[in-house]
């Protein structure tokens, strides 16, 4: 799967993937109140204002947001810790 992610990042398709994954996960969490899910986001999502806005809008419902784990890689978190930290205070 790593090769696909690298290609998606190279051709800037990763932003679309990040948004689609967020949409799908929130739909599932809304539909099924008894599940918890986690997603991995790309390094681009952290610096993508549109993604961050969409995440804030979709996760306003705390009963949904509390069941979602957003994972970021350590390299992304260390690269821009302040921005990475802001995700968790949205």
GUKOL-250279 format. One record per residue (C-alpha): x negated, y, z negated; residue number from 1. Coordinates in steps of 0.02 Angstrom, whole numbers, plus 32768, in hexadecimal, padded with zeros to 4 digits. Example, Ala and Ser with C-alpha at 12.3 -4.5 7.8 and 13.67 -1.06 7.14 Angstrom:
+------+------+------+-----+
!    X !    Y !    Z ! pos !
+------+------+------+-----+
! 7D99 ! 7F1F ! 7E7A !   1 !
! 7D54 ! 7FCB ! 7E9B !   2 !
+------+------+------+-----+
END
This chain:
+------+------+------+-----+
!    X !    Y !    Z ! pos !
+------+------+------+-----+
! 8000 ! 8000 ! 8000 !   1 !
! 7F6B ! 8072 ! 7FE4 !   2 !
! 7F4B ! 8082 ! 809E !   3 !
! 7FFE ! 80BD ! 80BA !   4 !
! 7FEF ! 8140 ! 8032 !   5 !
! 7F4A ! 817D ! 8079 !   6 !
! 7F97 ! 818D ! 8126 !   7 !
! 8030 ! 81E5 ! 80E0 !   8 !
! 7FC1 ! 8260 ! 8084 !   9 !
! 7F53 ! 827D ! 811D !  10 !
! 7FE8 ! 82A5 ! 818C !  11 !
! 8044 ! 8305 ! 8102 !  12 !
! 80D5 ! 828B ! 8104 !  13 !
! 80B9 ! 826B ! 804B !  14 !
! 8124 ! 8302 ! 801C !  15 !
! 81BA ! 82B1 ! 8070 !  16 !
! 8196 ! 820C ! 8019 !  17 !
! 8188 ! 8262 ! 7F6F !  18 !
! 822F ! 82B8 ! 7F89 !  19 !
! 8288 ! 821C ! 7FC7 !  20 !
! 8247 ! 81B5 ! 7F36 !  21 !
! 8282 ! 8239 ! 7EBA !  22 !
! 832F ! 823D ! 7F0B !  23 !
! 833F ! 817F ! 7F08 !  24 !
! 8305 ! 816D ! 7E55 !  25 !
! 8379 ! 81F4 ! 7E13 !  26 !
! 840C ! 81A5 ! 7E72 !  27 !
! 83E8 ! 80FD ! 7E21 !  28 !
! 83D5 ! 8149 ! 7D74 !  29 !
! 8479 ! 81A6 ! 7D8A !  30 !
! 84D2 ! 810B ! 7DC8 !  31 !
! 848E ! 8094 ! 7D44 !  32 !
! 8486 ! 80DF ! 7C96 !  33 !
! 8432 ! 8045 ! 7C4C !  34 !
! 8390 ! 804B ! 7CAF !  35 !
! 82EA ! 80A5 ! 7CA0 !  36 !
! 827B ! 80C2 ! 7D37 !  37 !
! 81CF ! 8103 ! 7D5B !  38 !
! 8186 ! 8150 ! 7DF8 !  39 !
! 80D9 ! 8179 ! 7E33 !  40 !
! 80C7 ! 8222 ! 7E83 !  41 !
! 803F ! 825B ! 7EF6 !  42 !
! 7FC2 ! 82E3 ! 7ED2 !  43 !
! 8021 ! 834E ! 7F4D !  44 !
! 80C1 ! 834A ! 7EE6 !  45 !
! 806F ! 83A8 ! 7E58 !  46 !
! 8043 ! 8439 ! 7EC8 !  47 !
! 80E3 ! 8430 ! 7F2F !  48 !
! 8156 ! 84B9 ! 7EF1 !  49 !
! 81EB ! 8470 ! 7F4F !  50 !
! 81D2 ! 83C5 ! 7EFD !  51 !
! 81C2 ! 8413 ! 7E50 !  52 !
! 8261 ! 8479 ! 7E6A !  53 !
! 82BE ! 83E1 ! 7EA9 !  54 !
! 8283 ! 837B ! 7E13 !  55 !
! 82BE ! 8402 ! 7D9B !  56 !
! 8367 ! 840B ! 7DF1 !  57 !
! 8381 ! 834F ! 7DF9 !  58 !
! 8347 ! 8332 ! 7D47 !  59 !
! 83B1 ! 83B6 ! 7CEF !  60 !
! 841A ! 8327 ! 7CA9 !  61 !
! 83B4 ! 82F4 ! 7C12 !  62 !
! 8405 ! 8248 ! 7C0C !  63 !
! 83B8 ! 8228 ! 7CB7 !  64 !
! 8313 ! 8282 ! 7C99 !  65 !
! 82F3 ! 8225 ! 7BF6 !  66 !
! 82F6 ! 817F ! 7C53 !  67 !
! 8279 ! 81B1 ! 7CD9 !  68 !
! 81BE ! 819D ! 7CC8 !  69 !
! 8156 ! 8202 ! 7D43 !  70 !
! 80A8 ! 81BC ! 7D59 !  71 !
! 8016 ! 821C ! 7D9E !  72 !
! 7F65 ! 81E0 ! 7DB5 !  73 !
! 7EDF ! 8215 ! 7D3C !  74 !
! 7E7D ! 8268 ! 7DC8 !  75 !
! 7F13 ! 82D3 ! 7DF4 !  76 !
! 7F35 ! 82FE ! 7D3E !  77 !
! 7E80 ! 832F ! 7D1E !  78 !
! 7E71 ! 8392 ! 7DBF !  79 !
! 7EF6 ! 840F ! 7D88 !  80 !
! 7F27 ! 83E8 ! 7CD6 !  81 !
! 7F8D ! 8486 ! 7CBC !  82 !
! 7FFA ! 8464 ! 7D55 !  83 !
! 8008 ! 83AB ! 7D29 !  84 !
! 803F ! 83D7 ! 7C7A !  85 !
! 80C6 ! 844B ! 7CBC !  86 !
! 8122 ! 83B7 ! 7D0A !  87 !
! 8148 ! 8373 ! 7C5E !  88 !
! 818C ! 8418 ! 7C1E !  89 !
! 8202 ! 8435 ! 7CB0 !  90 !
+------+------+------+-----+
END
